[in-house]
Amino acid sequence: MKKALLSLLLLVFILQVVHAQDRITKRSGESIQAKVLEVAQTEIRYKRFESPEGPTYVIAKNEVLLIEYADGTNGAFKLEEPEAAAPPRPTKPQPAKVDQDPSDTSTPVMQLYQQGAADAYLYYDDYKSAGTGVLVVSLVSPLLGLVPAIGASGTPPQLKNMDTPNQQMLKEPDYVKGYQKTARKIKSGKVWKNWGIAFGVNLLAVIILVQQ
């Protein structure tokens, strides 16, 4: 019984550690597990989660799309445009407009994509029903729970399930792409976290039964 209690305490401790970290998502898509120390006007200071006593890192605020704090709150950041200099007087006819490079964060294409990603972090919550379903099924059988987990994590949200403060934005293809990619990532993370919790509960139950 004592070993079972220790196993339970260890599981609770692991779950608390997982939830006690901040996550910085960069505009490039890179994710950093961290402890955010300060959000200043132009930069963000943080320590890496795995090295709390290590060096303090600094990242430009314009490089960050979102911070997910350990307490469940979020902070999304818009790309601040630098002041544009007055355009020189043209001396010859302007060239025809060419397609914009989507990798350039100053283009409207990338701005729409990033706005969609930011809105998904702030407003998308359709993952809750999928996460709950996976948790319930996986508590009965983790192996059986793999079926809805794989299905839910691989399916992007439909337009009708995309919560956004401005429904007109759903008519913009680049906004929708950014929203769907991020929402799918959110749903996948929640679904597999619930599957992991159910797996841990089942594993603990087996340990308790074996030790009796």
Sine and cosine of phi, psi and omega as CSV:
sin_phi,cos_phi,sin_psi,cos_psi,sin_omega,cos_omega
0.00,0.00,-0.60,0.80,0.00,-1.00
-0.90,0.43,-0.65,0.76,0.01,-1.00
-0.92,0.40,-0.61,0.79,0.03,-1.00
-0.90,0.44,-0.64,0.77,0.03,-1.00
-0.91,0.42,-0.65,0.76,0.03,-1.00
-0.90,0.43,-0.63,0.78,0.03,-1.00
-0.90,0.44,-0.66,0.75,0.02,-1.00
-0.90,0.44,-0.70,0.71,0.02,-1.00
-0.89,0.45,-0.61,0.79,0.02,-1.00
-0.91,0.42,-0.66,0.75,0.02,-1.00
-0.90,0.44,-0.69,0.73,0.02,-1.00
-0.88,0.47,-0.66,0.75,0.00,-1.00
-0.90,0.44,-0.67,0.74,0.00,-1.00
-0.89,0.46,-0.68,0.73,0.01,-1.00
-0.90,0.43,-0.60,0.80,0.03,-1.00
-0.92,0.39,-0.63,0.77,0.01,-1.00
-0.90,0.44,-0.67,0.74,-0.01,-1.00
-0.87,0.49,-0.61,0.79,-0.05,-1.00
-1.00,0.06,-0.09,1.00,-0.12,-0.99
-0.99,-0.13,0.42,0.91,-0.03,-1.00
-0.83,-0.55,0.50,-0.87,0.13,-0.99
-1.00,0.00,0.40,-0.92,0.06,-1.00
-0.76,-0.65,0.82,-0.57,0.03,-1.00
-0.98,-0.19,0.84,-0.54,0.05,-1.00
-0.95,-0.31,0.88,-0.48,-0.01,-1.00
-0.99,0.11,0.31,-0.95,0.01,-1.00
-0.91,0.42,-0.37,0.93,0.04,-1.00
-0.97,0.25,-0.19,0.98,-0.05,-1.00
0.98,-0.20,-0.21,0.98,0.01,-1.00
-0.92,0.39,0.65,-0.76,0.00,-1.00
-0.91,-0.43,0.71,-0.70,-0.03,-1.00
-0.85,-0.53,0.85,-0.53,0.11,-0.99
-0.99,0.17,0.86,-0.52,-0.18,-0.98
-0.48,-0.88,0.09,-1.00,0.22,-0.98
-0.86,-0.51,0.96,-0.28,-0.06,-1.00
-0.96,0.29,0.80,-0.61,-0.02,-1.00
-0.99,-0.12,-0.63,0.77,-0.07,-1.00
-0.39,-0.92,0.67,-0.74,0.14,-0.99
-0.92,-0.39,0.98,-0.20,-0.03,-1.00
-1.00,-0.05,-0.12,-0.99,-0.09,-1.00
-0.92,0.38,-0.60,0.80,-0.07,-1.00
-0.83,-0.56,-0.08,1.00,-0.05,-1.00
-0.53,-0.85,0.27,-0.96,0.01,-1.00
-0.80,-0.59,0.75,-0.66,0.00,-1.00
-0.95,-0.32,0.69,-0.72,-0.05,-1.00
-0.42,-0.91,0.26,-0.96,0.16,-0.99
-0.90,-0.44,0.56,-0.83,0.05,-1.00
-0.92,0.38,0.65,-0.76,-0.09,-1.00
-0.86,0.51,-0.61,0.79,-0.04,-1.00
-0.98,0.18,-0.09,1.00,-0.01,-1.00
-0.65,-0.76,0.92,0.38,-0.08,-1.00
-0.90,0.44,-0.39,0.92,0.02,-1.00
-0.99,-0.13,0.07,1.00,-0.03,-1.00
-0.99,0.13,-0.26,-0.97,-0.05,-1.00
-0.92,0.38,0.38,-0.92,0.09,-1.00
-1.00,-0.02,0.78,-0.62,-0.01,-1.00
-0.98,-0.17,0.48,-0.87,0.01,-1.00
-0.80,-0.60,0.74,-0.67,0.03,-1.00
-0.75,-0.66,0.63,-0.78,0.02,-1.00
-0.90,0.43,0.68,-0.73,-0.05,-1.00
-0.88,0.48,-0.54,0.84,-0.01,-1.00
-0.93,0.38,-0.27,0.96,0.01,-1.00
-1.00,0.05,-0.15,0.99,-0.11,-0.99
-0.97,-0.25,0.75,-0.66,0.06,-1.00
-1.00,-0.03,-0.66,0.75,-0.14,-0.99
-0.38,-0.92,0.54,-0.84,0.19,-0.98
-0.85,-0.52,0.82,-0.57,0.10,-1.00
-0.97,-0.23,0.92,-0.39,-0.08,-1.00
-1.00,0.10,0.35,-0.94,-0.05,-1.00
-0.89,0.45,-0.43,0.90,-0.02,-1.00
-0.99,0.12,0.07,1.00,0.05,-1.00
0.99,-0.12,-0.14,0.99,0.03,-1.00
-1.00,0.10,0.36,-0.93,-0.02,-1.00
-0.82,-0.58,0.44,-0.90,0.12,-0.99
-0.70,-0.71,0.92,-0.39,0.01,-1.00
-0.98,-0.18,0.55,-0.83,-0.07,-1.00
-0.82,-0.57,0.77,-0.64,0.07,-1.00
-1.00,0.10,0.49,-0.87,0.03,-1.00
-0.96,0.27,0.88,-0.48,-0.02,-1.00
-1.00,0.07,0.85,-0.53,-0.02,-1.00
-0.98,0.20,0.73,-0.68,0.11,-0.99
-0.94,0.34,0.46,-0.89,0.00,-1.00
-0.90,0.44,0.81,-0.59,-0.03,-1.00
-0.99,0.13,0.67,-0.74,0.05,-1.00
-0.96,0.27,0.40,-0.92,0.01,-1.00
-0.88,0.48,0.76,-0.65,-0.05,-1.00
-0.92,0.39,0.61,-0.79,0.03,-1.00
-0.93,0.38,0.44,-0.90,0.01,-1.00
-0.93,0.38,0.83,-0.56,-0.04,-1.00
-0.92,0.40,0.66,-0.75,0.01,-1.00
-0.97,-0.26,-0.13,0.99,0.04,-1.00
-0.49,-0.87,0.27,-0.96,-0.03,-1.00
-0.82,0.57,0.60,-0.80,0.01,-1.00
-0.94,0.33,0.62,-0.79,0.03,-1.00
-0.93,0.36,0.34,-0.94,0.05,-1.00
-0.90,0.44,0.52,-0.86,0.00,-1.00
-0.91,0.40,0.71,-0.70,0.01,-1.00
-0.93,-0.37,0.28,-0.96,0.02,-1.00
-0.89,0.45,0.61,-0.79,-0.01,-1.00
-0.99,0.11,0.52,-0.85,0.03,-1.00
-0.99,0.15,0.91,-0.42,-0.04,-1.00
-0.88,0.47,-0.34,0.94,-0.01,-1.00
-0.98,0.20,-0.20,0.98,0.03,-1.00
-0.99,0.10,0.91,-0.41,-0.09,-1.00
-0.94,0.34,-0.14,0.99,0.01,-1.00
-1.00,0.03,-0.14,0.99,-0.04,-1.00
-0.99,0.13,0.49,-0.87,0.06,-1.00
-0.85,0.53,-0.54,0.84,0.01,-1.00
-0.86,0.51,-0.77,0.63,-0.04,-1.00
-0.94,0.33,-0.54,0.84,0.02,-1.00
-0.90,0.43,-0.65,0.76,0.05,-1.00
-0.91,0.42,-0.67,0.74,0.01,-1.00
-0.88,0.48,-0.72,0.69,-0.03,-1.00
-0.93,0.36,-0.56,0.83,0.06,-1.00
-0.91,0.41,-0.64,0.77,0.07,-1.00
-0.88,0.47,-0.67,0.74,0.02,-1.00
-0.90,0.43,-0.68,0.74,0.00,-1.00
-0.91,0.42,-0.66,0.75,0.00,-1.00
-0.92,0.39,-0.55,0.83,0.04,-1.00
-0.89,0.45,-0.68,0.73,0.04,-1.00
-0.88,0.48,-0.59,0.81,-0.11,-0.99
-1.00,0.07,-0.55,0.83,-0.20,-0.98
-0.86,-0.51,-0.30,0.95,-0.08,-1.00
-0.97,0.26,0.83,-0.56,0.02,-1.00
-0.66,-0.75,0.24,0.97,-0.02,-1.00
-0.94,0.34,-0.21,0.98,0.01,-1.00
-0.92,0.38,-0.29,0.96,-0.13,-0.99
-0.88,0.47,-0.70,0.72,-0.02,-1.00
-0.91,0.41,-0.65,0.76,0.02,-1.00
-0.91,0.42,-0.68,0.73,0.01,-1.00
-0.90,0.44,-0.66,0.75,0.02,-1.00
-0.91,0.42,-0.68,0.74,0.02,-1.00
-0.88,0.48,-0.69,0.73,0.02,-1.00
-0.90,0.43,-0.65,0.76,0.00,-1.00
-0.88,0.47,-0.72,0.69,-0.04,-1.00
-0.90,0.44,-0.75,0.66,-0.02,-1.00
-0.90,0.43,-0.64,0.77,-0.05,-1.00
-0.95,0.32,-0.46,0.89,0.09,-1.00
-0.92,0.40,-0.54,0.84,0.07,-1.00
-0.96,0.27,-0.70,0.71,0.01,-1.00
-0.38,-0.93,0.94,-0.34,0.04,-1.00
-0.83,0.55,-0.59,0.81,0.01,-1.00
-0.91,0.42,-0.70,0.72,0.04,-1.00
-0.91,0.40,-0.55,0.83,-0.02,-1.00
-0.93,0.37,-0.28,0.96,0.04,-1.00
-0.90,0.44,-0.51,0.86,-0.05,-1.00
-0.89,0.46,-0.84,0.55,0.03,-1.00
-0.93,0.37,-0.48,0.88,0.00,-1.00
-0.91,0.42,-0.72,0.69,0.01,-1.00
-0.91,0.40,-0.67,0.75,-0.01,-1.00
-0.90,0.43,-0.70,0.71,-0.05,-1.00
-0.94,0.35,-0.65,0.76,-0.06,-1.00
-0.95,0.31,-0.36,0.93,-0.03,-1.00
-0.99,-0.11,0.04,1.00,-0.06,-1.00
-0.94,-0.33,0.87,-0.49,0.06,-1.00
-0.95,0.32,0.44,-0.90,-0.02,-1.00
-0.94,0.35,0.53,-0.85,0.08,-1.00
-0.98,0.17,0.34,-0.94,-0.04,-1.00
-0.84,0.55,-0.62,0.79,-0.05,-1.00
-0.92,0.39,-0.32,0.95,0.00,-1.00
-0.98,-0.20,0.11,0.99,-0.03,-1.00
-1.00,-0.08,0.99,-0.16,0.02,-1.00
-0.97,0.25,0.76,-0.65,-0.01,-1.00
-0.48,-0.88,0.54,-0.84,0.00,-1.00
-0.94,0.35,-0.27,0.96,-0.01,-1.00
-0.71,-0.71,0.99,-0.17,-0.05,-1.00
-0.89,0.46,-0.38,0.93,0.02,-1.00
-0.90,0.43,-0.43,0.90,-0.01,-1.00
-0.92,0.40,-0.38,0.93,0.01,-1.00
-0.94,0.35,-0.13,0.99,0.08,-1.00
-1.00,0.04,-0.12,0.99,0.00,-1.00
-1.00,-0.09,0.92,-0.40,-0.06,-1.00
-0.84,0.54,-0.62,0.78,-0.04,-1.00
-0.95,0.32,-0.58,0.81,0.09,-1.00
-0.89,0.46,-0.71,0.70,-0.02,-1.00
-0.89,0.46,-0.65,0.76,0.01,-1.00
-0.87,0.49,-0.73,0.68,0.00,-1.00
-0.90,0.44,-0.65,0.76,-0.01,-1.00
-0.91,0.42,-0.76,0.66,-0.08,-1.00
-0.91,0.42,-0.66,0.75,0.00,-1.00
-0.89,0.46,-0.70,0.71,-0.01,-1.00
-0.94,0.34,-0.67,0.74,0.01,-1.00
-0.88,0.47,-0.64,0.77,0.04,-1.00
-0.89,0.46,-0.63,0.77,0.04,-1.00
-0.90,0.43,-0.67,0.74,0.02,-1.00
-0.89,0.45,-0.74,0.67,-0.03,-1.00
-0.89,0.46,-0.67,0.75,0.01,-1.00
-0.88,0.47,-0.69,0.73,0.00,-1.00
-0.89,0.45,-0.69,0.72,-0.01,-1.00
-0.92,0.39,-0.66,0.75,-0.02,-1.00
-0.88,0.47,-0.74,0.67,-0.04,-1.00
-0.96,0.30,-0.46,0.89,0.09,-1.00
-0.91,0.41,-0.67,0.74,0.03,-1.00
-0.91,0.41,-0.61,0.79,0.05,-1.00
-0.90,0.44,-0.64,0.76,0.02,-1.00
-0.90,0.43,-0.63,0.78,0.05,-1.00
-0.89,0.46,-0.72,0.70,0.00,-1.00
-0.89,0.45,-0.64,0.77,0.03,-1.00
-0.89,0.46,-0.66,0.75,0.01,-1.00
-0.90,0.43,-0.64,0.77,0.03,-1.00
-0.89,0.45,-0.70,0.72,0.01,-1.00
-0.91,0.43,-0.64,0.77,0.01,-1.00
-0.90,0.43,-0.66,0.75,0.02,-1.00
-0.90,0.43,-0.65,0.76,0.02,-1.00
-0.88,0.47,-0.66,0.75,0.03,-1.00
-0.89,0.45,-0.68,0.73,0.00,-1.00
-0.87,0.49,-0.69,0.72,0.00,-1.00
-0.89,0.45,-0.68,0.73,-0.01,-1.00
-0.91,0.42,-0.63,0.77,-0.01,-1.00
-0.92,0.38,-0.59,0.81,-0.07,-1.00
-0.99,0.16,-0.19,0.98,0.01,-1.00
-0.96,0.27,0.00,0.00,0.00,0.00
